[in-house]
Amino acid sequence: MEIRDLAFDWDWDKQPLGASVRAVDVKGEKNTLDFIFDVPELAREDMLYAISQSDPGTVTYGAKGVYIETYEGQNPDIIMQATKISDDTVRVVHNGTLAHFGGSSFILRGTAYGGSLIDIYGQCRHITLDGLKLYGGTGMGIIVGQRTSHFALRNIFIGPDPEHADTRCTSLDADAVHINDSDGCFLIENCDFSRQGDDDVNINSGVGWIHSVDGRTVIFEADGSMNADPGDTMAFRDKNFELTDFTAVVEEEERLDNGVRRVTFESELPETVEKGGFLFNLDNTGGNYVIRNNYFHEHRARGLLLQTSDGLVENNVFYKTTHNAIKIIMDINGVWHEGTGADNILVRGNKFMECAVIGTEVIEVGTHLLDKSNRSNAFTNIRIENNEFTDICGSLMVVNNVNGFVFRNNKITLGSAFRRDTGTGRAYFLRDCVNVDFSDNTYTDASPMSLTRVARSSDPFVWLRVNMGVGRPEEDVK
């Protein structure tokens, strides 16, 4: 099936998706802000679900070097009163949460995570979306899941309608593309994604966190997207996220409250399957993908979240992502449970310009288990080669939990777009990295003695190859 050359838009006259504003403290009034709208026609009292700091010069998500944000929709006690006091101004009385918002610019949204425009579910095969234009909608643009495989997203535009670009500062409320629990084998090419309220592309497969084990039965925690149907084959990782050599076939699944499930398997479980470990579905691992020749820019969150294996990311342009341009993670935070470990990812020939504008690292690799890193090598064979990085705000990279990481033949220009700090452009390799190759990279405007050229490690036993040598002089290895 091929679906092509369709346009999707939102009725802004009925309910605006977003608006750019300036926040001004009201003198003499405690915890009171005036939001002055750049486009008076968008000034409404119901535009306060999400408040995200923006660049006042470009009216896009992300202010340089700093970021303040709140979701009133997730914490309704923040806004105590909102009153439209003039054609372009809404006055807000708050509980103190917005006390430091005055003097900054923001993008306001009335909704977030409210659904999607296109869903592809249920073991679909051989589907192509080509030439679509997604100008606006609540929630995500395209969601692909439930074992779907062999699909292509080509020449898709996600961003405000160019005819209204001077008044519409946002497109979608969440991810541009979200691929979860697919069976992989897909292509994303020649697309242009911008101005959405979350990530460009999030690729993940669900992971369950084991609460208890009893004979053939496991009780675990996972979000709603993870499949564990009768007949599915599940694999297991231990508490340290190391893969075990045991698999089991699901006999029965029961969904309990708050994302907790009870699964009974066809066979007894060994002692290696224990509380605090993990399980995931081998029948939808989400791997084997190519992301190439795309333009990802000027949106609220990350560029690519790569949480499945066997991926090629090449010849893309990343510009002014608010957070990381690329993030390779396993992420469990109590709300979502994403990432089963990623192996064999190649990132080559891309351009990264002014990315991670709020000061986070351009590239992050690591595990997040309730905001903590676990002691594993969850990722293997991650290669970042022949890319160009220009105008860096914070760190170039923070890397952890990898066995076999290569960063080679890249060109790094710190640039002048951001204030230069002592850590600008620095690469950090943390304690759970082994077999790291950091070599033949060119820094165009950093001093040869500068720590911006140095790969740092928190563990002296990490094997680190820096600039074509092991055990180089003190100024090269810190």
C-alpha positions, 0 to 999 in steps of 0.5 A: 500500500502506498499513501502519498501527496496528502496534507493534514492541517488543524483548525487554528480558528477553532483552537490554536495549537500554540502561540509565542509570548513574552512573560512580564512580572506584574509589579506589586503583585506576588506570583503574577505574570502577564503573557503578552502574545506576539499574535493578538488573535491567539491570546486565549486563557486556555493556552497554558497546558504547556509553557516552554521557553523559546528563542526570542530571536527566532521564535522557536523552541529552546533558548540558548544555554538555558531552559525553563518549562512547565506542564500545567496540564500535568500539575493543575495546581500551578495556574491559580487564575488566568484572565485575559486583560487586553487584546494581547495579554493574559494575566496569570496568578500562579503558585510560585512555580513560574516565579523565575519566568518573567523576562523570558520568551515562551511558546504556549500550547493548549494541549499535548500528547493528545493522539496522533494523525496516522497510526499503523498497527497490527502486523502491517507489511510493505506500506509506504507514506510518500509526500505527506504534509503534516502541518498540525495536530494534537499529539504525534504525527505518525505512530507505527507499532504492533509488529509492523515491518517493512515500511518506508516514510519518504518525502514527508514534511512536518512543520507549520503550513508555510503560508502561515509561518509568520503566525504559527510557531508550532506544528504537532504537540508531541513526536513527529514519528514514534516507532514502538514494538515494530518488527523493524526493517524500515526506511526514513528518507528525504523528510523535513521535521520541525516545530513539534513539541517532542522528538523527531524520531523515537525508535524503541521496543518495550522492556519489562521490569520484573517485580517478582518470579514464582515458578512459571509466572512473572509479574513485571512493569511495562508501558502499554505498547509492549507485546507479551501475547500467548506464543511470543518468545521472551528474552531476559536480562539480569539486574545489570542488564546483561543478556542471559541465554534463556528464552521462554514462550508466553502461555498467558498474560493478564494485565493488572493495574498501573502498567503491571502484568502477570505472565505465565510461561510454558516452562519453568523459569531458571534462577537467572530470571529474578526480581529486578531483572528485565524481559523483552519480546524477541518477536518485535525487536524493531531493528534493521533501519536506515535514516538518511537525507533528512532535515531535523530542526527547531523543535522542543526535544531530541532529534533521534532516540535510537533504542533498537539495533542494527541502524544506519543514520547517514547524510542527515542535517540536525539544526537547533535541536533543543536537547540532544541531536542523537540519544542512544538509551535504555529508558525506564522512568515509571511512565514509559519503559523503552529500549531493550539494548542497542547494538550495531549502530552507524552514524556517518556523514551527518551535519550537526549545527547549533544542536542541544541549544540549552546546553545538553550534550549533542550526543548521549549514550547510556542507560536510565533506570529511574534516573540512574545508570546501571552497571552494564554494557547495554550497547555494543558496536556504536560507530560515529564517523565522518560527521561535522559538528559546528557551533556547540553549546555544551558537551560534545558527547557523554557516553556510558554503558558501551562495549565497542564505541568508535568516534573517528574522522569527525570534524568539530568546530566549537564556533561562536553561536554560544558563549564559550565555556571551559567544558564546551565541546568536551567528550566524556566516557564514563565508568561502564565503557570499554573498548573506546576508539576516539581518534583522527578527529579534527578540531578547527578552533580549539587549542591543542592543549585544550580539554575540549579535545580530551576524552575523559573517563571516570575509571582508569581501567577503561581502554581508551585509544585517543588520537591514534595512540594508547598512553599518549602524553598527559595533555592528550589523556586525562 
